[in-house]
Amino acid sequence: MKCPHCGKYCPDQQPTKKQLEAYRLMYIENKSQKDAAAALGISQPAMSRRIVSLRERFPFVFPQKQANICFCDYCGKEFAGKRVDSRYCSQSCHMNDVKSRVCQRCGIMFMGKPMKWLCDRCSAEGKRAHSDRRQAAKRAARPITELIKRDDVFKRDNWECQVCGKVTNPDADVSHPLYPNVDHIIPLSRGGSHTMDNVQCACRLCNIKKSNHLDYKSCKEATV
């Protein structure tokens, strides 16, 4: 069978009328996939399946896509980019490309890697401000400061998690789910105080899941 469009000979297996109609709309009339699907009265996924099946059966009918020859901004190596304006040949070159950038907060120039928008000074100030807000919440929550020792809280509660009821393990690693933590019954961010009657022993897992919530029931169900 001879292709009426390019003049090349196709295999004996002929494409269906639906596939030829899809090919005519997209590659002869140069319509978009959305417009071609609307003209045929089908969905875009169905249109895509027709074109894919036709491309797999008759690959020589379709024009070959030329590769975009680009040069890496970091290592200078030539590579075939997905886009015409591709800048890096690999993810490692992208992350190691240290260039002069403008701080989004203070506007000064600094040397930084991609995805870094703040200079070291502004970044440290942001972390310090977050810590100051936390400390300010603590000070506002507890006008009367009490010196609380962790061991006193744990001994009072018999080293048992007051959320799930499991016995904590003080000899475990600090990242272990059963490592004992001091938990505020009413969180500091909710106006709770830093006093002995507002703290309790909790395992690390329950302390993380409880976060600043007041709902104990959901936390118990999550730990069962």
C-alpha positions as CSV (number, residue, x, y, z in Angstrom):
1,M,0.0,0.0,0.0
2,K,1.4,3.4,-1.0
3,C,1.0,6.3,1.4
4,P,-1.0,9.1,-0.4
5,H,0.7,11.8,1.7
6,C,4.5,11.0,1.5
7,G,4.6,8.4,-1.3
8,K,6.3,5.7,0.8
9,Y,5.1,2.1,0.8
10,C,3.4,0.9,4.0
11,P,3.1,-2.6,5.2
12,D,0.3,-4.9,4.0
13,Q,-1.8,-4.1,7.1
14,Q,-3.8,-1.0,6.4
15,P,-4.8,1.6,9.0
16,T,-8.4,2.0,9.9
17,K,-10.6,4.8,8.6
18,K,-10.6,6.4,12.1
19,Q,-6.8,6.4,12.3
20,L,-6.5,7.9,8.8
21,E,-9.0,10.6,9.7
22,A,-7.1,11.4,12.8
23,Y,-3.9,11.5,10.8
24,R,-5.4,13.8,8.2
25,L,-6.7,16.3,10.7
26,M,-3.5,16.5,12.8
27,Y,-0.7,16.1,10.2
28,I,-2.2,17.4,7.0
29,E,-4.6,20.1,8.1
30,N,-2.3,20.9,11.1
31,K,-5.0,21.0,13.7
32,S,-4.4,20.6,17.4
33,Q,-5.3,17.4,19.2
34,K,-8.1,19.2,20.9
35,D,-9.6,20.6,17.7
36,A,-9.1,17.3,15.9
37,A,-10.9,15.4,18.7
38,A,-13.8,17.9,18.6
39,A,-14.1,17.5,14.9
40,L,-14.3,13.7,15.2
41,G,-16.6,13.9,18.2
42,I,-14.3,12.0,20.5
43,S,-12.4,12.7,23.7
44,Q,-8.7,13.8,23.7
45,P,-7.5,10.5,25.3
46,A,-9.2,8.5,22.6
47,M,-7.7,10.8,20.0
48,S,-4.3,10.3,21.6
49,R,-4.7,6.5,21.5
50,R,-5.5,6.5,17.8
51,I,-2.4,8.6,17.0
52,V,-0.2,6.4,19.2
53,S,-1.4,3.2,17.7
54,L,-0.9,4.6,14.2
55,R,2.6,5.8,15.0
56,E,3.6,2.4,16.4
57,R,2.3,0.6,13.3
58,F,3.6,3.0,10.7
59,P,6.5,4.9,12.2
60,F,8.1,6.0,8.9
61,V,5.0,8.0,8.0
62,F,5.5,10.5,10.8
63,P,8.2,13.1,10.7
64,Q,11.1,12.5,13.0
65,K,11.5,15.0,15.8
66,Q,14.8,16.8,15.9
67,A,16.7,16.9,19.1
68,N,17.4,20.3,20.8
69,I,21.1,20.7,20.9
70,C,22.0,22.7,24.1
71,F,25.0,23.4,26.2
72,C,25.1,23.0,30.0
73,D,25.6,26.2,31.9
74,Y,27.6,24.5,34.6
75,C,29.9,22.0,32.9
76,G,29.6,23.2,29.3
77,K,28.9,19.7,27.9
78,E,26.7,19.4,24.8
79,F,23.5,17.5,25.4
80,A,20.1,16.9,23.8
81,G,17.6,19.0,25.8
82,K,13.9,18.4,26.1
83,R,13.3,22.1,25.3
84,V,15.2,24.6,23.2
85,D,16.1,26.7,26.3
86,S,17.3,23.7,28.5
87,R,20.2,25.0,30.7
88,Y,21.5,21.9,32.5
89,C,22.5,18.4,31.3
90,S,21.7,16.7,34.7
91,Q,20.2,17.4,38.1
92,S,23.6,17.4,39.7
93,C,24.8,20.2,37.5
94,H,21.7,22.1,38.3
95,M,22.1,21.8,42.0
96,N,25.9,22.6,41.9
97,D,25.5,25.7,39.8
98,V,26.5,28.4,42.3
99,K,25.9,31.8,40.9
100,S,25.4,35.4,41.9
101,R,21.8,35.8,43.0
102,V,19.6,38.6,44.4
103,C,18.1,38.1,47.9
104,Q,14.3,38.4,47.8
105,R,14.2,40.1,51.2
106,C,17.0,42.6,51.4
107,G,18.0,42.8,47.7
108,I,21.7,42.3,48.0
109,M,23.8,40.1,45.8
110,F,25.0,36.8,47.2
111,M,26.5,33.5,45.9
112,G,24.0,30.7,46.2
113,K,22.7,27.5,44.7
114,P,19.4,27.2,42.8
115,M,16.2,27.3,44.8
116,K,17.9,29.5,47.4
117,W,16.1,32.9,47.5
118,L,17.5,34.4,50.7
119,C,21.1,35.3,51.7
120,D,22.6,33.7,54.8
121,R,21.9,36.7,56.9
122,C,18.2,36.9,56.0
123,S,17.8,33.1,56.3
124,A,19.3,33.2,59.8
125,E,17.0,36.1,60.8
126,G,14.0,34.1,59.6
127,K,14.9,31.1,61.7
128,R,15.6,33.4,64.7
129,A,12.2,35.1,64.2
130,H,10.5,31.8,64.2
131,S,12.2,30.8,67.4
132,D,11.4,34.2,69.0
133,R,7.7,33.7,68.1
134,R,7.8,30.3,69.8
135,Q,9.4,31.8,72.9
136,A,7.0,34.7,72.9
137,A,4.1,32.3,72.9
138,K,5.6,30.5,75.9
139,R,6.1,33.7,77.8
140,A,2.6,34.9,77.0
141,A,1.1,31.5,78.0
142,R,2.8,31.3,81.4
143,P,3.0,34.6,83.3
144,I,4.3,32.6,86.3
145,T,7.3,30.4,85.4
146,E,7.8,27.1,87.0
147,L,11.0,25.1,86.9
148,I,9.9,21.7,85.7
149,K,12.3,18.7,85.7
150,R,11.6,16.0,83.2
151,D,12.3,13.2,85.6
152,D,9.7,14.6,88.1
153,V,7.0,14.5,85.4
154,F,8.0,11.0,84.3
155,K,8.1,9.6,87.8
156,R,4.8,11.2,88.7
157,D,3.2,9.4,85.7
158,N,5.1,6.2,86.3
159,W,6.8,6.5,82.9
160,E,3.5,5.7,81.2
161,C,2.2,7.6,78.2
162,Q,-0.9,9.5,79.3
163,V,-2.2,9.4,75.7
164,C,-2.0,5.8,74.7
165,G,-1.2,4.1,78.0
166,K,2.0,2.4,76.9
167,V,5.1,2.3,79.1
168,T,7.8,4.5,77.7
169,N,11.4,3.4,77.3
170,P,13.9,6.0,78.6
171,D,16.9,3.8,77.5
172,A,15.8,3.9,73.9
173,D,17.1,6.2,71.2
174,V,15.6,9.7,71.2
175,S,14.0,9.0,67.8
176,H,12.4,5.8,69.1
177,P,8.5,5.9,69.1
178,L,8.4,5.0,72.9
179,Y,11.0,7.5,74.0
180,P,9.4,9.7,76.8
181,N,8.6,13.3,76.1
182,V,7.1,16.1,78.2
183,D,3.8,17.0,76.6
184,H,1.6,20.0,77.4
185,I,-2.0,19.0,78.0
186,I,-3.2,22.4,76.8
187,P,-0.7,23.3,74.1
188,L,1.3,26.5,74.6
189,S,-0.1,27.8,71.3
190,R,-3.6,27.4,72.6
191,G,-2.9,29.4,75.8
192,G,-1.8,26.6,78.0
193,S,0.7,27.2,80.9
194,H,4.1,25.7,81.5
195,T,3.2,24.3,84.9
196,M,3.2,20.8,86.5
197,D,-0.5,20.5,86.3
198,N,-0.4,21.2,82.5
199,V,2.4,18.7,81.6
200,Q,2.3,15.0,81.3
201,C,4.4,12.1,80.2
202,A,3.9,11.1,76.5
203,C,5.7,8.8,74.2
204,R,7.4,10.4,71.2
205,L,4.9,9.0,68.7
206,C,1.9,10.4,70.6
207,N,3.5,13.7,71.2
208,I,4.1,14.1,67.4
209,K,0.6,13.0,66.5
210,K,-1.0,15.1,69.2
211,S,0.8,18.2,68.0
212,N,-1.2,21.3,69.2
213,H,-4.6,19.6,69.2
214,L,-6.9,19.3,72.2
215,D,-8.6,16.1,70.9
216,Y,-7.2,13.2,72.8
217,K,-9.6,10.6,71.4
218,S,-8.3,10.8,67.8
219,C,-4.7,10.5,69.0
220,K,-5.6,7.4,71.0
221,E,-7.3,5.8,68.0
222,A,-4.3,6.6,65.8
223,T,-1.9,4.9,68.2
224,V,-3.9,1.7,68.7
